[in-house]
Amino acid sequence: MRKWSFPVFIAALWAGLASPVSAGGFHYEIDVTSQLVEDSAGNLTGLRLGWLYDQAVSEVLLDGEDLSAGQRAATLKLVAERIITDLYDYRYYTHLKMGGQESQFVTVTDYRLDLTPDKRLKLDFLLPLAKPLTLAGKQLDIELIDPAGTGVLLYRSANDVSTGPTRANCQITLEAYPDYAHGEAPQTAHLQCQ
């Protein structure tokens, strides 16, 4: 089994590309979707996230891996395990706040990695909350931020944040993270639910 870690990945990615993406250093984008997950009482129990990596990052993550027909599923499962394990130390780049108070997550165990026809990795995972939250009448903020500023996680529109059938009455807005020093600012999704 190949040893893999986030710092090694960044070093390999930096070396593998001809030039940095921006003057502030190397940055890569991840297109994000989020969906609220609720229990039968309508309490928030987690957040289902979809991350679509760009082609350059996908290529580096799969460098040297066996994607033959017989090994593809096992390889994608192994790469997903490496990514999820490393993301744990970074809180999965996700901060969930209600009324300014940050919610705690438990370890991700539900995840899947796919390779799209255009050779981009798509990571889907459920980020479970340690305690359910009541949404009615409160503002929920979802911050997606890589503390090193290398990965820029972006919603392309407010439609990339979904609330599920029981929360059709939530107003969703996106805001760039203020005073961000690492290049393009990550985003916060604000959800105000009735």
Backbone as a chain_set.jsonl record, in Angstrom:
{"seq": "MRKWSFPVFIAALWAGLASPVSAGGFHYEIDVTSQLVEDSAGNLTGLRLGWLYDQAVSEVLLDGEDLSAGQRAATLKLVAERIITDLYDYRYYTHLKMGGQESQFVTVTDYRLDLTPDKRLKLDFLLPLAKPLTLAGKQLDIELIDPAGTGVLLYRSANDVSTGPTRANCQITLEAYPDYAHGEAPQTAHLQCQ", "coords": {"N": [[0.841, -1.18, 0.0], [0.564, 2.202, -0.879], [2.119, 4.922, 0.765], [0.686, 7.972, 1.738], [0.181, 11.411, 2.167], [-1.258, 14.566, 3.135], [0.617, 16.828, 3.152], [2.652, 15.762, 1.518], [1.226, 15.367, -0.817], [0.637, 18.05, -1.578], [3.24, 19.014, -2.07], [3.96, 17.365, -4.207], [2.027, 18.108, -6.058], [2.642, 20.808, -6.442], [5.214, 20.578, -7.585], [4.56, 19.181, -9.86], [3.233, 20.841, -11.601], [3.543, 23.323, -14.123], [3.564, 26.092, -13.568], [2.691, 28.347, -10.896], [-0.751, 28.96, -10.038], [-1.588, 31.425, -9.212], [-0.262, 34.662, -8.294], [0.076, 34.723, -5.566], [0.917, 32.24, -4.811], [0.497, 28.642, -5.178], [-2.761, 27.607, -6.015], [-5.71, 25.645, -5.988], [-8.944, 24.755, -7.272], [-12.002, 23.581, -5.861], [-15.095, 22.502, -6.741], [-18.067, 22.797, -4.984], [-20.885, 21.177, -3.491], [-23.563, 21.227, -1.15], [-25.724, 19.59, 1.125], [-28.268, 19.727, 3.497], [-28.78, 17.423, 6.135], [-31.327, 15.801, 7.81], [-33.042, 14.577, 10.755], [-35.987, 12.56, 11.589], [-37.49, 14.317, 13.101], [-36.916, 16.754, 12.06], [-34.565, 17.956, 12.816], [-31.225, 19.123, 12.316], [-28.764, 16.861, 11.414], [-26.461, 16.438, 10.059], [-24.223, 17.139, 7.307], [-24.211, 16.704, 3.915], [-21.691, 16.55, 1.642], [-20.395, 17.379, -1.562], [-17.526, 17.226, -3.432], [-15.895, 18.39, -6.215], [-13.002, 17.932, -7.76], [-10.442, 19.78, -9.553], [-8.965, 19.045, -12.808], [-6.124, 18.911, -12.797], [-5.399, 18.496, -10.086], [-6.764, 16.128, -9.646], [-5.364, 14.436, -11.359], [-2.826, 14.352, -10.121], [-3.497, 13.195, -7.644], [-4.144, 10.677, -8.509], [-1.854, 9.725, -9.628], [0.257, 7.163, -10.633], [-1.465, 5.217, -9.735], [-3.45, 2.228, -10.058], [-5.811, 2.04, -12.415], [-7.076, 0.182, -13.926], [-9.674, -1.891, -15.364], [-10.275, -4.042, -13.62], [-9.243, -3.153, -11.196], [-10.056, -0.593, -10.648], [-12.293, 0.217, -8.918], [-11.366, -0.6, -6.361], [-9.025, 0.929, -6.186], [-10.015, 3.593, -6.266], [-11.454, 3.551, -3.905], [-9.386, 3.248, -2.024], [-7.885, 5.625, -2.455], [-9.846, 7.483, -1.73], [-10.085, 6.867, 0.994], [-7.579, 7.692, 1.926], [-7.726, 10.468, 1.444], [-9.938, 11.265, 3.058], [-9.007, 10.487, 5.58], [-6.805, 12.223, 5.921], [-8.159, 14.685, 5.789], [-9.506, 14.778, 8.177], [-7.81, 15.855, 10.149], [-7.941, 18.499, 9.434], [-10.459, 19.306, 9.966], [-12.168, 18.661, 7.927], [-12.211, 20.828, 6.278], [-14.411, 22.346, 6.88], [-16.652, 24.436, 8.608], [-19.297, 24.694, 10.724], [-21.676, 26.855, 11.857], [-23.95, 28.104, 14.263], [-25.741, 30.782, 15.331], [-23.305, 31.97, 15.883], [-21.929, 30.084, 17.345], [-19.774, 27.351, 17.078], [-20.316, 24.162, 15.679], [-19.657, 20.745, 16.533], [-18.158, 17.99, 14.826], [-18.378, 14.461, 14.13], [-16.27, 11.656, 13.293], [-15.946, 11.1, 9.82], [-17.483, 8.474, 8.129], [-18.995, 7.645, 6.045], [-18.482, 7.737, 2.8], [-17.528, 8.334, -0.646], [-15.692, 7.964, -3.662], [-15.495, 8.988, -6.98], [-14.623, 8.868, -10.48], [-15.014, 11.195, -12.931], [-16.268, 11.348, -16.363], [-14.699, 13.319, -17.625], [-12.309, 13.077, -16.317], [-12.093, 14.043, -13.674], [-11.892, 13.953, -10.164], [-14.498, 13.091, -7.952], [-15.59, 13.58, -4.836], [-17.785, 12.43, -2.462], [-19.268, 12.872, 0.666], [-20.593, 12.269, 3.976], [-20.885, 14.457, 6.561], [-21.174, 14.063, 9.78], [-22.931, 15.499, 12.553], [-22.004, 16.006, 15.991], [-24.023, 16.562, 17.817], [-27.497, 16.936, 17.281], [-29.024, 19.784, 15.629], [-31.424, 22.411, 16.011], [-33.092, 24.039, 13.501], [-35.112, 25.882, 12.967], [-36.04, 29.249, 12.787], [-33.471, 30.197, 13.079], [-30.117, 31.256, 12.131], [-27.928, 29.528, 10.06], [-24.556, 28.998, 9.397], [-22.304, 27.993, 6.941], [-19.034, 27.49, 6.596], [-16.448, 27.089, 4.324], [-13.232, 26.343, 4.238], [-9.822, 26.127, 3.521], [-7.235, 25.943, 5.705], [-4.59, 26.459, 4.96], [-4.84, 27.802, 2.634], [-4.48, 26.762, 0.108], [-6.287, 25.03, -1.225], [-9.245, 26.091, -2.757], [-12.439, 26.227, -1.986], [-15.47, 26.278, -3.573], [-18.809, 27.352, -4.002], [-20.711, 27.449, -6.886], [-23.078, 28.746, -7.22], [-25.88, 29.878, -5.203], [-27.661, 27.85, -5.479], [-26.238, 25.536, -5.195], [-26.321, 24.823, -2.617], [-28.398, 22.882, -0.776], [-31.464, 22.201, 0.948], [-33.185, 20.121, 1.399], [-36.422, 18.427, 1.447], [-37.993, 19.176, 3.704], [-37.21, 21.672, 4.431], [-37.845, 23.796, 2.696], [-38.295, 26.459, 2.991], [-36.039, 28.045, 3.517], [-33.849, 30.789, 3.315], [-31.084, 31.327, 1.259], [-27.85, 32.602, 1.076], [-24.703, 33.606, -0.347], [-21.422, 34.491, 0.732], [-18.283, 36.029, 0.362], [-15.382, 35.078, 2.175], [-14.218, 37.28, 4.653], [-11.31, 39.435, 4.623], [-9.235, 37.659, 3.677], [-6.094, 36.239, 3.261], [-4.817, 34.609, 1.418], [-5.16, 34.618, -1.41], [-7.76, 33.957, -3.759], [-10.866, 34.367, -2.184], [-12.423, 32.086, 0.069], [-15.783, 30.805, 0.691], [-18.735, 31.619, 2.624], [-21.76, 30.101, 3.319], [-24.879, 31.324, 4.065], [-27.718, 30.385, 5.805], [-30.963, 31.081, 6.43], [-33.545, 29.963, 8.207], [-37.04, 29.297, 8.491]], "CA": [[0.0, 0.0, 0.0], [1.326, 3.437, -0.973], [1.941, 5.909, 1.832], [0.226, 9.218, 1.154], [-0.262, 12.384, 3.154], [-1.605, 15.855, 2.559], [1.798, 17.636, 2.817], [3.336, 15.16, 0.372], [0.378, 15.657, -1.962], [0.836, 19.444, -1.983], [4.582, 19.116, -2.652], [3.919, 16.715, -5.52], [1.197, 18.928, -6.934], [3.419, 22.004, -6.771], [6.295, 20.189, -8.49], [4.02, 18.613, -11.094], [2.644, 21.857, -12.463], [4.558, 24.191, -14.721], [3.632, 27.391, -12.914], [1.615, 28.537, -9.933], [-1.977, 29.478, -10.601], [-1.704, 32.847, -8.896], [0.973, 35.252, -7.775], [0.16, 34.466, -4.135], [1.256, 30.842, -4.587], [-0.341, 27.694, -5.88], [-4.125, 27.402, -5.543], [-6.567, 24.828, -6.849], [-10.348, 24.928, -6.937], [-12.892, 22.45, -5.673], [-16.502, 22.883, -6.844], [-18.725, 22.185, -3.832], [-22.315, 21.169, -3.23], [-23.887, 20.853, 0.225], [-27.132, 19.314, 1.401], [-28.567, 19.495, 4.899], [-29.332, 16.104, 6.454], [-32.151, 15.953, 9.002], [-33.705, 13.394, 11.296], [-37.439, 12.559, 11.38], [-38.06, 15.47, 13.806], [-36.518, 17.967, 11.362], [-33.316, 18.507, 13.357], [-30.047, 18.93, 11.479], [-27.865, 15.834, 11.955], [-25.214, 16.392, 9.315], [-24.097, 17.863, 6.047], [-23.681, 15.87, 2.841], [-20.862, 17.399, 0.79], [-19.838, 16.882, -2.813], [-16.358, 18.005, -3.87], [-15.42, 18.054, -7.554], [-11.64, 18.458, -7.897], [-10.062, 20.115, -10.926], [-8.27, 17.949, -13.489], [-4.714, 18.83, -12.393], [-5.352, 17.879, -8.766], [-7.199, 14.742, -9.831], [-4.255, 13.704, -11.98], [-1.792, 14.125, -9.119], [-4.012, 12.248, -6.66], [-4.205, 9.34, -9.115], [-0.564, 9.403, -10.234], [0.82, 5.872, -10.285], [-2.496, 4.301, -9.246], [-3.968, 1.257, -11.029], [-7.21, 2.294, -12.748], [-7.548, -0.833, -14.865], [-11.059, -2.286, -15.111], [-10.356, -4.919, -12.459], [-8.731, -2.508, -9.978], [-10.541, 0.79, -10.545], [-13.112, 0.431, -7.72], [-10.505, -0.731, -5.184], [-8.113, 2.071, -6.185], [-10.763, 4.787, -5.878], [-11.774, 3.395, -2.49], [-8.157, 3.502, -1.278], [-7.578, 7.059, -2.555], [-10.852, 8.167, -0.904], [-9.714, 6.646, 2.39], [-6.436, 8.568, 2.216], [-8.186, 11.86, 1.48], [-10.787, 11.449, 4.234], [-8.154, 10.388, 6.77], [-6.049, 13.475, 6.051], [-9.063, 15.807, 6.02], [-9.918, 14.777, 9.586], [-6.945, 16.79, 10.873], [-8.274, 19.857, 9.001], [-11.904, 19.44, 10.187], [-12.816, 18.491, 6.618], [-12.277, 22.184, 5.714], [-15.788, 22.8, 7.045], [-17.057, 24.962, 9.907], [-20.741, 24.888, 10.782], [-21.939, 27.735, 12.996], [-25.31, 28.566, 14.482], [-25.686, 31.834, 16.339], [-21.904, 32.232, 16.192], [-21.337, 28.936, 18.032], [-19.347, 26.317, 16.132], [-20.767, 22.797, 15.973], [-18.635, 19.712, 16.45], [-18.436, 16.849, 13.97], [-17.75, 13.18, 14.446], [-15.473, 11.156, 12.175], [-16.649, 10.691, 8.601], [-17.374, 7.053, 7.767], [-19.802, 7.458, 4.841], [-17.854, 8.511, 1.728], [-17.35, 7.638, -1.927], [-14.915, 8.707, -4.65], [-15.724, 8.578, -8.367], [-13.872, 9.576, -11.522], [-15.963, 11.619, -13.952], [-15.787, 11.115, -17.739], [-13.654, 14.293, -17.99], [-11.126, 12.776, -15.492], [-12.072, 14.81, -12.43], [-12.343, 13.176, -9.016], [-15.689, 13.6, -7.256], [-15.678, 13.017, -3.493], [-19.039, 12.668, -1.753], [-19.182, 12.36, 2.021], [-21.521, 12.766, 4.973], [-20.211, 15.027, 7.719], [-22.194, 13.985, 10.842], [-22.796, 16.362, 13.723], [-21.959, 15.324, 17.288], [-25.352, 16.768, 18.418], [-28.447, 17.543, 16.331], [-29.32, 21.206, 15.789], [-32.741, 22.872, 15.598], [-32.866, 25.113, 12.528], [-36.227, 26.832, 12.853], [-35.856, 30.585, 13.327], [-32.058, 30.483, 13.335], [-29.222, 31.33, 10.977], [-26.864, 28.532, 10.001], [-23.467, 29.414, 8.513], [-21.401, 26.925, 6.514], [-17.772, 28.044, 6.088], [-15.579, 26.115, 3.674], [-11.951, 27.044, 4.174], [-8.562, 25.412, 3.696], [-6.436, 26.856, 6.526], [-3.342, 26.809, 4.282], [-5.163, 28.647, 1.486], [-4.137, 26.11, -1.155], [-7.548, 24.631, -1.844], [-10.303, 27.094, -2.707], [-13.702, 25.512, -2.103], [-16.409, 27.263, -4.095], [-20.14, 27.126, -4.548], [-20.861, 28.268, -8.1], [-24.258, 29.575, -6.975], [-26.608, 29.486, -3.995], [-28.371, 26.6, -5.785], [-25.369, 24.413, -4.824], [-26.643, 24.51, -1.23], [-29.793, 22.446, -0.738], [-31.957, 22.021, 2.307], [-34.061, 18.963, 1.514], [-37.849, 18.743, 1.293], [-38.632, 19.761, 4.889], [-36.679, 23.016, 4.666], [-37.985, 24.573, 1.461], [-38.468, 27.872, 3.339], [-34.782, 28.661, 3.955], [-33.214, 31.738, 2.411], [-29.663, 30.985, 1.17], [-26.99, 33.597, 0.437], [-23.272, 33.309, -0.303], [-20.585, 35.643, 1.04], [-16.842, 35.749, 0.355], [-14.776, 35.158, 3.5], [-13.555, 38.591, 4.734], [-9.895, 39.584, 5.002], [-8.533, 36.408, 3.426], [-4.765, 36.651, 2.795], [-4.169, 33.58, 0.6], [-5.626, 34.595, -2.789], [-9.209, 34.007, -3.903], [-11.5, 34.119, -0.891], [-13.426, 31.036, 0.182], [-17.126, 31.314, 0.89], [-19.63, 31.203, 3.688], [-23.168, 30.032, 2.945], [-25.774, 31.685, 5.173], [-29.064, 29.844, 5.656], [-31.917, 31.572, 7.411], [-34.679, 29.052, 8.069], [-38.244, 29.625, 9.255]], "C": [[0.884, 1.241, 0.0], [1.054, 4.346, 0.203], [1.633, 7.25, 1.179], [-0.171, 10.152, 2.276], [-0.497, 13.724, 2.478], [-0.379, 16.7, 2.235], [2.562, 17.086, 1.615], [2.551, 15.441, -0.907], [0.614, 17.07, -2.48], [2.205, 19.623, -2.641], [4.604, 18.504, -4.049], [3.118, 17.539, -6.517], [1.959, 20.167, -7.392], [4.498, 21.675, -7.798], [5.773, 19.732, -9.841], [3.433, 19.632, -12.047], [3.713, 22.837, -12.918], [4.682, 25.53, -14.009], [2.505, 27.515, -11.905], [0.424, 29.203, -10.597], [-2.131, 30.967, -10.314], [-0.399, 33.352, -8.293], [1.16, 34.979, -6.288], [0.557, 33.042, -3.811], [0.286, 29.944, -5.31], [-1.712, 27.571, -5.221], [-4.844, 26.474, -6.516], [-8.001, 24.97, -6.363], [-11.042, 23.588, -6.774], [-14.313, 23.006, -5.78], [-17.275, 22.099, -5.791], [-20.245, 22.248, -3.953], [-22.514, 20.721, -1.79], [-25.375, 20.591, 0.328], [-27.3, 19.054, 2.89], [-29.167, 18.108, 5.07], [-30.053, 16.227, 7.785], [-32.682, 14.61, 9.487], [-35.221, 13.526, 11.101], [-38.126, 13.734, 12.086], [-37.69, 16.802, 13.143], [-35.284, 18.634, 11.918], [-32.154, 18.198, 12.418], [-29.099, 17.928, 12.132], [-26.537, 15.762, 11.209], [-25.298, 17.198, 8.04], [-23.498, 16.909, 5.029], [-22.981, 16.798, 1.852], [-20.437, 16.662, -0.468], [-18.712, 17.805, -3.233], [-15.921, 17.5, -5.231], [-14.071, 18.744, -7.755], [-11.355, 18.837, -9.342], [-9.191, 18.993, -11.503], [-6.819, 17.8, -13.028], [-4.568, 18.139, -11.039], [-5.746, 16.413, -8.857], [-6.073, 13.893, -10.397], [-3.159, 13.389, -10.963], [-2.255, 13.098, -8.085], [-4.025, 10.813, -7.188], [-2.88, 8.904, -9.732], [-0.032, 8.067, -9.715], [-0.194, 4.849, -9.795], [-3.011, 3.42, -10.389], [-5.46, 1.492, -11.247], [-7.726, 1.325, -13.811], [-8.941, -1.292, -14.441], [-11.191, -3.127, -13.843], [-9.965, -4.266, -11.143], [-9.33, -1.134, -9.709], [-11.305, 1.047, -9.24], [-12.255, 0.382, -6.454], [-9.556, 0.46, -5.067], [-8.827, 3.332, -5.728], [-11.147, 4.731, -4.399], [-10.56, 3.716, -1.618], [-7.788, 4.988, -1.292], [-8.568, 7.862, -1.706], [-10.512, 8.043, 0.574], [-8.554, 7.548, 2.792], [-6.871, 10.019, 2.364], [-8.968, 12.122, 2.763], [-9.962, 11.401, 5.516], [-7.373, 11.673, 6.988], [-6.951, 14.666, 6.358], [-9.531, 15.885, 7.467], [-9.105, 15.805, 10.385], [-7.257, 18.255, 10.544], [-9.763, 20.15, 9.158], [-12.674, 19.412, 8.871], [-13.03, 19.828, 5.91], [-13.648, 22.824, 5.918], [-16.028, 23.264, 8.479], [-18.546, 25.283, 9.82], [-21.046, 25.687, 12.033], [-23.419, 28.104, 13.053], [-25.266, 29.581, 15.616], [-24.272, 32.135, 16.789], [-21.194, 31.094, 16.904], [-21.005, 27.839, 17.028], [-19.795, 24.938, 16.603], [-19.62, 21.821, 15.774], [-19.109, 18.579, 15.548], [-17.867, 15.587, 14.591], [-17.074, 12.685, 13.17], [-16.347, 10.717, 11.011], [-16.399, 9.209, 8.338], [-18.123, 6.743, 6.478], [-19.216, 8.348, 3.737], [-17.677, 7.647, 0.484], [-16.58, 8.555, -2.875], [-15.187, 8.121, -6.026], [-14.825, 9.384, -9.285], [-14.846, 9.899, -12.639], [-15.411, 11.326, -15.347], [-14.698, 12.098, -18.177], [-12.454, 14.228, -17.036], [-10.972, 13.686, -14.277], [-12.583, 13.913, -11.309], [-13.505, 13.882, -8.336], [-15.808, 12.856, -5.938], [-17.005, 13.414, -2.881], [-18.895, 12.098, -0.354], [-20.208, 13.019, 2.924], [-20.724, 13.199, 6.191], [-21.222, 15.062, 8.867], [-21.89, 14.904, 12.018], [-22.758, 15.528, 15.003], [-23.31, 15.425, 17.999], [-26.261, 17.39, 17.367], [-28.704, 19.012, 16.659], [-30.741, 21.495, 15.321], [-32.551, 24.093, 14.714], [-33.912, 26.214, 12.569], [-35.911, 28.15, 13.552], [-34.419, 30.987, 13.576], [-31.276, 30.6, 12.035], [-28.126, 30.289, 11.124], [-25.825, 29.024, 9.005], [-22.577, 28.216, 8.226], [-20.178, 27.59, 5.904], [-16.933, 26.906, 5.532], [-14.231, 26.78, 3.463], [-10.784, 26.087, 4.428], [-7.654, 26.345, 4.495], [-5.12, 27.272, 5.889], [-3.59, 27.696, 3.064], [-4.855, 28.024, 0.149], [-5.382, 25.694, -1.919], [-8.585, 25.72, -1.67], [-11.605, 26.369, -3.01], [-14.792, 26.504, -2.447], [-17.759, 26.666, -4.437], [-20.228, 27.994, -5.8], [-22.09, 29.16, -8.025], [-24.919, 29.093, -5.694], [-27.393, 28.194, -4.219], [-27.535, 25.368, -5.439], [-25.502, 24.047, -3.348], [-28.104, 24.116, -1.199], [-30.185, 22.055, 0.674], [-32.836, 20.788, 2.459], [-35.517, 19.381, 1.537], [-38.493, 19.416, 2.501], [-38.186, 21.191, 5.158], [-36.76, 23.891, 3.413], [-38.074, 26.072, 1.741], [-37.208, 28.509, 3.923], [-34.277, 29.621, 2.893], [-31.705, 31.475, 2.446], [-28.917, 32.102, 0.451], [-25.535, 33.164, 0.595], [-22.497, 34.594, -0.056], [-19.129, 35.212, 1.003], [-16.299, 35.957, 1.762], [-13.996, 36.471, 3.611], [-12.077, 38.49, 5.108], [-9.103, 38.3, 4.84], [-7.222, 36.715, 2.724], [-4.123, 35.684, 1.803], [-4.619, 33.558, -0.86], [-7.137, 34.688, -2.825], [-9.892, 33.565, -2.611], [-12.463, 32.943, -0.948], [-14.769, 31.65, 0.577], [-17.759, 30.836, 2.178], [-21.038, 31.198, 3.105], [-23.979, 30.347, 4.182], [-27.151, 31.131, 4.863], [-29.917, 30.368, 6.796], [-33.205, 30.79, 7.217], [-35.816, 29.464, 8.977], [-38.694, 28.429, 10.069]], "O": [[1.835, 1.332, 0.776], [-0.096, 4.53, 0.603], [2.253, 7.616, 0.18], [-0.799, 9.722, 3.243], [0.005, 13.979, 1.383], [-0.315, 17.255, 1.138], [3.061, 17.85, 0.789], [3.137, 15.719, -1.953], [0.772, 17.271, -3.684], [2.317, 20.307, -3.658], [5.201, 19.066, -4.967], [3.492, 17.652, -7.684], [1.929, 20.532, -8.567], [4.677, 22.408, -8.77], [6.456, 19.875, -10.855], [3.162, 19.305, -13.203], [4.66, 23.135, -12.19], [5.788, 26.051, -13.86], [1.473, 26.858, -12.043], [0.567, 29.917, -11.589], [-2.744, 31.688, -11.101], [0.445, 32.576, -7.846], [2.288, 35.001, -5.796], [0.538, 32.657, -2.641], [-0.636, 30.415, -5.976], [-1.806, 27.446, -4.0], [-4.608, 26.521, -7.724], [-8.246, 25.267, -5.194], [-10.722, 22.606, -7.444], [-14.697, 23.88, -5.002], [-17.155, 20.876, -5.711], [-20.811, 23.224, -4.443], [-21.731, 19.928, -1.267], [-26.186, 21.275, -0.296], [-26.566, 18.258, 3.476], [-29.97, 17.668, 4.247], [-29.481, 16.694, 8.77], [-32.759, 13.642, 8.73], [-35.684, 14.502, 10.51], [-39.235, 14.11, 11.706], [-38.105, 17.862, 13.613], [-34.973, 19.764, 11.54], [-32.111, 17.133, 11.801], [-28.678, 18.122, 13.272], [-25.599, 15.107, 11.663], [-26.303, 17.843, 7.742], [-22.413, 16.367, 5.239], [-23.592, 17.712, 1.298], [-20.154, 15.465, -0.435], [-18.906, 19.012, -3.377], [-15.612, 16.319, -5.39], [-13.996, 19.964, -7.901], [-11.957, 18.279, -10.26], [-8.74, 18.107, -10.777], [-6.333, 16.678, -12.884], [-3.698, 17.284, -10.872], [-5.132, 15.557, -8.22], [-5.858, 12.762, -9.962], [-2.625, 12.28, -10.948], [-1.481, 12.224, -7.694], [-3.931, 9.856, -6.419], [-2.797, 7.817, -10.303], [0.11, 7.87, -8.508], [0.18, 3.723, -9.469], [-3.003, 3.831, -11.549], [-6.277, 1.184, -10.379], [-8.697, 1.618, -14.51], [-9.338, -1.102, -13.292], [-12.132, -2.935, -13.073], [-10.317, -4.772, -10.078], [-9.121, -0.573, -8.633], [-10.993, 2.001, -8.528], [-12.402, 1.229, -5.573], [-9.311, 0.948, -3.963], [-8.304, 4.068, -4.892], [-11.162, 5.759, -3.722], [-10.692, 4.38, -0.59], [-7.42, 5.546, -0.258], [-8.173, 8.816, -1.035], [-10.639, 9.011, 1.324], [-8.556, 8.108, 3.889], [-6.445, 10.715, 3.285], [-8.693, 13.089, 3.474], [-10.194, 12.187, 6.434], [-7.284, 12.162, 8.114], [-6.558, 15.562, 7.104], [-9.913, 16.959, 7.933], [-9.662, 16.537, 11.203], [-6.876, 19.151, 11.296], [-10.282, 21.102, 8.575], [-13.708, 20.065, 8.731], [-13.906, 19.956, 5.055], [-14.006, 23.753, 5.194], [-15.661, 22.584, 9.437], [-18.987, 26.041, 8.957], [-20.722, 25.263, 13.142], [-24.05, 28.378, 12.032], [-24.812, 29.278, 16.719], [-24.05, 32.511, 17.94], [-19.972, 31.132, 17.053], [-21.85, 27.446, 16.224], [-19.665, 24.597, 17.778], [-18.729, 22.042, 14.954], [-20.294, 18.251, 15.506], [-16.995, 15.636, 15.458], [-17.289, 13.241, 12.092], [-17.362, 10.045, 11.198], [-15.257, 8.749, 8.325], [-17.91, 5.69, 5.878], [-19.425, 9.562, 3.736], [-17.676, 6.418, 0.546], [-16.79, 9.768, -2.889], [-15.118, 6.907, -6.218], [-14.329, 10.448, -8.914], [-15.439, 8.997, -13.231], [-14.214, 11.082, -15.498], [-13.861, 11.753, -19.011], [-11.677, 15.179, -16.942], [-9.858, 14.051, -13.9], [-13.576, 13.203, -11.471], [-13.502, 15.101, -8.167], [-16.089, 11.658, -5.912], [-17.32, 14.601, -2.789], [-18.449, 10.962, -0.193], [-20.638, 14.149, 2.693], [-19.983, 12.41, 6.778], [-22.042, 15.978, 8.936], [-20.737, 15.062, 12.42], [-23.397, 14.479, 15.091], [-23.711, 14.498, 18.703], [-25.834, 18.283, 16.634], [-28.613, 19.43, 17.814], [-31.213, 20.9, 14.352], [-31.925, 25.071, 15.123], [-33.617, 27.362, 12.236], [-35.564, 28.18, 14.733], [-34.164, 32.009, 14.214], [-31.702, 30.117, 10.986], [-27.482, 30.181, 12.168], [-26.169, 29.423, 7.893], [-22.149, 27.512, 9.14], [-20.259, 28.184, 4.829], [-16.733, 25.887, 6.192], [-14.09, 27.667, 2.621], [-10.766, 25.346, 5.41], [-7.329, 27.433, 4.019], [-4.579, 28.323, 6.23], [-2.651, 28.279, 2.521], [-4.958, 28.704, -0.872], [-5.516, 25.972, -3.111], [-8.785, 26.221, -0.564], [-11.847, 25.95, -4.141], [-15.022, 27.463, -1.709], [-17.85, 25.617, -5.074], [-19.852, 29.166, -5.763], [-22.151, 30.201, -8.679], [-24.572, 28.039, -5.161], [-27.754, 27.516, -3.258], [-28.071, 24.261, -5.394], [-24.885, 23.092, -2.878], [-28.968, 24.918, -1.555], [-29.355, 21.637, 1.481], [-33.198, 20.446, 3.585], [-35.818, 20.571, 1.636], [-39.457, 20.163, 2.335], [-38.74, 21.853, 6.035], [-35.83, 24.641, 3.118], [-37.941, 26.876, 0.818], [-37.305, 29.423, 4.742], [-34.279, 29.299, 1.705], [-31.11, 31.407, 3.521], [-29.299, 32.504, -0.648], [-25.18, 32.456, 1.537], [-22.859, 35.656, -0.563], [-18.771, 34.164, 1.541], [-16.699, 36.889, 2.459], [-13.179, 36.757, 2.736], [-11.66, 37.574, 5.817], [-8.383, 37.891, 5.75], [-7.225, 37.386, 1.692], [-2.989, 35.913, 1.382], [-4.46, 32.522, -1.505], [-7.739, 35.407, -2.027], [-9.549, 32.539, -2.025], [-13.233, 32.813, -1.9], [-14.876, 32.861, 0.771], [-17.386, 29.808, 2.744], [-21.46, 32.167, 2.475], [-23.799, 29.721, 5.227], [-27.696, 31.375, 3.786], [-29.631, 30.131, 7.97], [-33.878, 30.93, 6.196], [-35.594, 29.925, 10.097], [-39.695, 28.508, 10.781]]}, "num_chains": 1, "name": "protein.A"}
